[in-house]
Amino acid sequence: MYLVTGGAGFIGSNIVTELVKRGESVRVLDDFSNGLAANLDGVREVVEVVEGDIRDMETVVLATRGVDYVLHLAALGSVPRSIEDPVTSNEVNVTGTLNVLVAARDAGVQRVVYSSSSSVYGDNPTLPKHEELPTAPISPYATSKLAGESYTRVFARVYGLETVALRYFNVFGPRQRPDSAYAAVIPKFMRWAAAGQPLVIYGDGMQSRDFTYVDNVVGANLLAAKAPSVSGRVFNIACAETCSLLDIVAALEKVLGRSLEREHTDPRPGDVRDSMADIGAAREGLGYKVSVSFAEGLERTCRAFSSKL
């Protein structure tokens, strides 16, 4: 059985859907503070749902009983939110992760796959970013994700609990919420485009990211759960491509067939300037490959948002 923490969220629900397609038994742990019950439509009848918070140890212990693999995605995301409220980010992302690891250890779980973030590299100018680079977080969010990574390595070494950490690079795709104040850039752009509003761009728009369609992340999690001889390791999960925010606008204009107004404003504190992944380690260690390119992923995402566009 798989336990997916944060399984009603954007990435988590896509993983749950794929696991069900593969005939796996799935349990979801989610407090529905950000995840949506609608994300589980079509699979709710065949998955077990535990509603609760990973900060509550009793709930986590209950959810972990009888589980073989834990895919730990529950977290409080967003760099700006962590800057506004670092304490809650720490409680959810660090203490919550520690709870999951302790419960998994005590339940005899075979492996925990932890969702980390490319933000742990900080503003290191080296491109592409590989796993041997020094980590240097520049936000409370990034710091909390790196702390979670450290705990996964410690639990692998000290307790023999198999763990793998995956550093995601700017994931996007269907079910990503556009309506939050902390929404990611692609769903935000799509929401503004649908409303006929200018696309707000922080800074000059030349900052670059390795935008990664969600199906690639789903595949990486399922590979990481069972790949041999990788316990205690960390892997970049991305497309190994880079594009700027202005490139995103141009790509959206091409998909939508119309021009979009832009509005530039001041850069945000804590934001990394440029990011691109080296995914060689994931290819070698996990058998990971990019199944959906950025261009194809953007088209799929636009189709999913088509009713609003």
Secondary structure, DSSP 8 states (H G I E B T S, - for coil): -EEEETTTSHHHHHHHHHHHHTT--EEEEE--SSS-GGGGTTTTTTSEEEE--TT-HHHHHHHHTT-SEEEE------HHHHHH-HHHHHIIIIIHHHHHHHHHHHHT-SEEEEEEEGGGGTT---SSB-TTS-----SHHHHHHHHHHHHHHHIIIII--EEEEEEE-SEE-TT--SSSTT--HHHHHHHHHHHT--EEEETTS--EE--EEHHHHHHHHHHHHH-TT-TTEEEEES-S--EEHHHHHHHHHHHHTS---EEEE---TT--SB--B--HHHHHHH-----S-HHHHHHHHHHHTTTT-
